[in-house]
């Protein structure tokens, strides 16, 4: 199946999945389930486009494996981290702000918006799986796989280091500035962005891959300016007295040696 029909099918599948998830969130009164589904949604899109797309089988298997490992790891980590914690403070604040209107506001602002973002960000994965040319793996596929390995390593190790830090009661109220966190204030977000630029490199091996640059660009923008670094740091500056000093010494996103 060619690109446009595949994009139409994945759009419908994504819409159906997010609508179903929204209905479940109303039943359990917890919109936080959308966070756990975020990674799995990309896995679903990759699997659907892989099945119906007419792309080269080797590239489809590569991309599906990359997305599945990334998405399942992220979903598993968030499920473990948030288990029993109740609704995330962001959604709880929205629920309080909108009151009786929250049921339909959450559909638009939370579930529909994330579904649209998910579909756009995954364009490199979708488009690359619809192109039968080139009918072999190229050096761009190899570089993309290597970059993906760097990105998921950064993300996974960063999450693991932070989890260990938080598990120690002696660190309660302190700022994590060890391991990868010594070189970037958000190694998990940086690794996440690298993973999606890696998918773009694989897509770049195909004739129309260049147009999918909107995907990793949008993901990086949101991680740096909207829902990632910017949102989290507004909270940390208020709750961690040492965080201001940490920001002066450590890069926000791109890893680099700490400043004096």
C-alpha positions as CSV (number, residue, x, y, z in Angstrom):
1,X,0.0,0.0,0.0
2,X,1.3,3.5,-0.9
3,X,2.0,6.4,1.4
4,X,-1.3,8.3,1.5
5,X,-3.6,5.3,2.1
6,X,-1.2,4.2,4.9
7,X,-1.3,7.6,6.5
8,X,-5.1,7.6,6.4
9,X,-5.3,4.2,8.0
10,X,-2.9,5.1,10.8
11,X,-4.7,8.3,11.4
12,X,-8.0,6.4,11.9
13,X,-6.4,3.8,14.1
14,X,-4.8,6.5,16.2
15,X,-8.1,8.4,16.6
16,X,-9.9,5.2,17.5
17,X,-7.2,4.3,20.1
18,X,-7.2,7.7,21.7
19,X,-11.0,7.8,21.8
20,X,-11.1,4.4,23.5
21,X,-8.4,5.5,26.0
22,X,-10.4,8.6,26.8
23,X,-13.5,6.6,27.6
24,X,-11.5,4.4,29.9
25,X,-10.0,7.5,31.6
26,X,-13.6,8.7,32.3
27,X,-14.5,5.3,33.8
28,X,-11.4,5.2,36.1
29,X,-11.3,9.0,36.7
30,X,-7.6,9.2,35.8
31,X,-6.3,10.9,32.7
32,X,-2.8,9.9,33.6
33,X,-3.2,6.6,31.6
34,X,-2.5,8.7,28.5
35,X,1.1,9.0,29.6
36,X,1.6,5.3,29.8
37,X,0.0,4.8,26.4
38,X,2.2,7.5,24.8
39,X,5.0,5.0,24.0
40,X,2.6,2.2,23.1
41,X,0.7,4.5,20.7
42,X,3.9,4.8,18.6
43,X,4.3,1.1,18.7
44,X,0.7,0.7,17.4
45,X,1.3,3.2,14.5
46,X,4.6,1.5,13.6
47,X,3.0,-1.9,13.6
48,X,0.0,-0.9,11.4
49,X,2.2,1.0,8.9
50,X,4.6,-1.9,8.8
51,X,1.8,-4.4,8.1
52,X,0.0,-2.4,5.4
53,X,3.0,-0.5,3.9
54,X,4.7,-1.6,0.7
55,X,8.2,-0.8,1.9
56,X,11.3,-2.9,1.9
57,X,10.9,-5.7,4.5
58,X,14.4,-5.2,6.1
59,X,13.7,-1.5,6.8
60,X,10.3,-2.2,8.1
61,X,11.6,-4.8,10.6
62,X,14.4,-2.4,11.6
63,X,12.0,0.5,12.3
64,X,9.3,-1.7,14.0
65,X,12.0,-3.2,16.3
66,X,13.4,0.3,17.2
67,X,10.0,1.8,17.9
68,X,8.8,-1.3,19.9
69,X,11.8,-1.4,22.1
70,X,11.7,2.3,22.8
71,X,7.9,2.5,23.3
72,X,7.6,-0.6,25.5
73,X,10.5,0.4,27.7
74,X,9.0,3.9,28.2
75,X,5.5,2.6,28.9
76,X,6.9,0.0,31.4
77,X,9.0,2.6,33.2
78,X,6.1,5.1,33.5
79,X,3.7,2.3,34.7
80,X,6.2,1.3,37.3
81,X,6.9,4.9,38.4
82,X,3.3,6.0,38.6
83,X,1.7,2.8,40.0
84,X,-0.5,3.8,42.9
85,X,0.4,7.4,42.8
86,X,-3.0,8.7,41.6
87,X,-3.6,11.2,38.9
88,X,-0.7,13.3,37.7
89,X,-0.7,16.8,39.1
90,X,-1.1,18.4,35.7
91,X,-4.3,16.6,35.0
92,X,-5.5,17.0,38.6
93,X,-5.1,20.8,38.2
94,X,-7.0,20.7,34.9
95,X,-9.8,18.7,36.5
96,X,-10.0,21.3,39.3
97,X,-9.9,24.2,36.9
98,X,-12.6,23.0,34.4
99,X,-14.8,21.1,36.9
100,X,-17.8,19.5,35.2
101,X,-16.4,20.4,31.8
102,X,-13.3,18.4,32.3
103,X,-14.7,15.3,30.6
104,X,-14.9,16.9,27.1
105,X,-12.0,19.3,27.7
106,X,-9.7,16.4,28.4
107,X,-10.8,14.8,25.1
108,X,-9.6,17.8,23.2
109,X,-6.6,19.1,25.1
110,X,-5.2,15.8,26.4
111,X,-6.2,12.8,24.3
112,X,-6.9,14.3,20.9
113,X,-3.9,16.6,21.0
114,X,-1.6,13.8,22.0
115,X,-3.0,11.6,19.3
116,X,-2.3,14.3,16.7
117,X,1.3,14.8,18.0
118,X,1.8,11.0,18.0
119,X,0.8,10.7,14.4
120,X,2.9,13.7,13.2
121,X,6.0,12.7,15.2
122,X,5.9,9.1,13.8
123,X,5.8,10.3,10.2
124,X,9.4,9.1,9.5
125,X,8.5,5.6,10.7
126,X,5.3,5.6,8.6
127,X,6.7,7.0,5.4
128,X,9.8,4.9,5.4
129,X,7.7,1.8,5.7
130,X,5.7,2.6,2.5
131,X,8.6,3.0,0.1
132,X,9.9,-0.1,-1.6
133,X,13.0,1.8,-2.6
134,X,15.8,1.3,-2.0
135,X,15.2,-2.4,-1.8
136,X,18.2,-2.9,0.6
137,X,19.6,-1.3,3.8
138,X,21.9,1.6,3.3
139,X,24.5,3.4,5.3
140,X,21.8,5.8,6.5
141,X,19.9,2.9,8.0
142,X,23.1,1.9,9.8
143,X,23.8,5.4,11.1
144,X,20.2,5.7,12.2
145,X,20.4,2.4,14.1
146,X,23.6,3.5,15.8
147,X,22.1,6.9,16.7
148,X,19.0,5.2,18.1
149,X,21.3,3.0,20.3
150,X,22.9,6.1,21.7
151,X,19.5,7.8,22.3
152,X,17.8,4.9,24.1
153,X,21.0,4.3,26.2
154,X,20.9,7.9,27.3
155,X,17.2,7.8,28.1
156,X,17.3,4.4,29.8
157,X,20.4,5.0,31.9
158,X,19.2,8.5,32.9
159,X,15.8,7.1,34.1
160,X,17.6,4.3,36.0
161,X,20.0,6.7,37.7
162,X,17.2,9.0,38.7
163,X,15.1,6.1,40.1
164,X,18.1,4.9,42.2
165,X,18.6,8.4,43.5
166,X,15.0,8.9,44.5
167,X,14.9,5.5,46.1
168,X,17.5,6.6,48.7
169,X,15.6,8.5,51.5
170,X,18.8,10.5,52.2
171,X,18.3,12.3,48.9
172,X,14.8,13.5,49.6
173,X,14.5,17.1,48.6
174,X,17.9,17.1,46.9
175,X,18.8,17.7,43.3
176,X,20.1,14.8,41.1
177,X,23.5,15.9,39.7
178,X,25.3,12.6,39.3
179,X,26.0,10.3,36.4
180,X,24.5,11.6,33.2
181,X,22.7,14.2,35.1
182,X,26.0,15.9,35.8
183,X,26.3,16.8,32.1
184,X,22.7,17.6,31.2
185,X,19.7,18.4,33.4
186,X,17.5,16.1,31.3
187,X,19.4,13.1,29.9
188,X,16.1,11.3,29.5
189,X,14.5,14.0,27.3
190,X,17.8,14.4,25.3
191,X,17.9,10.6,24.6
192,X,14.2,10.7,23.6
193,X,14.9,13.4,21.0
194,X,17.9,11.5,19.7
195,X,15.8,8.4,19.2
196,X,13.4,10.3,16.9
197,X,16.2,11.9,14.9
198,X,17.5,8.3,14.4
199,X,14.2,7.3,13.0
200,X,14.4,10.3,10.6
201,X,17.8,9.2,9.4
202,X,16.4,5.8,8.5
203,X,13.5,7.5,6.7
204,X,16.1,9.7,4.9
205,X,17.3,6.6,3.1
206,X,13.9,6.5,1.2
207,X,13.0,8.9,-1.7
208,X,10.5,11.1,0.3
209,X,12.1,10.8,3.7
210,X,13.3,14.4,3.8
211,X,9.8,15.7,4.2
212,X,9.3,13.8,7.5
213,X,11.8,16.1,9.3
214,X,8.7,17.7,10.8
215,X,8.4,14.7,13.1
216,X,11.7,14.9,15.1
217,X,11.6,18.7,14.9
218,X,8.2,18.7,16.6
219,X,9.2,16.2,19.2
220,X,12.4,18.1,20.1
221,X,10.5,21.4,20.3
222,X,7.9,19.9,22.7
223,X,10.6,18.2,24.8
224,X,12.6,21.5,25.1
225,X,10.0,24.2,25.2
226,X,6.6,22.8,26.1
227,X,5.9,19.6,27.9
228,X,9.4,18.5,28.8
229,X,12.2,20.7,30.1
230,X,10.3,24.0,30.4
231,X,7.3,22.5,32.3
232,X,9.3,20.4,34.7
233,X,11.8,23.1,35.5
234,X,9.1,25.6,36.5
235,X,8.1,23.1,39.2
236,X,11.6,22.2,40.3
237,X,12.7,25.8,40.7
238,X,9.9,26.2,43.3
239,X,10.4,22.9,45.1
240,X,14.2,22.4,45.1
241,X,16.2,25.2,46.7
242,X,19.5,23.9,45.1
243,X,18.1,23.7,41.6
244,X,19.0,27.3,40.7
245,X,22.7,26.6,41.3
246,X,22.4,23.4,39.4
247,X,21.0,25.2,36.4
248,X,23.9,27.6,36.4
249,X,26.4,24.7,36.3
250,X,24.7,22.3,34.0
251,X,23.3,22.5,30.4
252,X,19.5,22.1,30.2
253,X,19.4,19.7,27.2
254,X,22.5,19.0,25.2
255,X,25.2,17.2,27.3
256,X,28.4,19.1,28.1
257,X,31.0,19.5,30.8
258,X,29.6,21.3,33.9
259,X,30.5,24.9,34.3
260,X,32.3,26.2,37.4
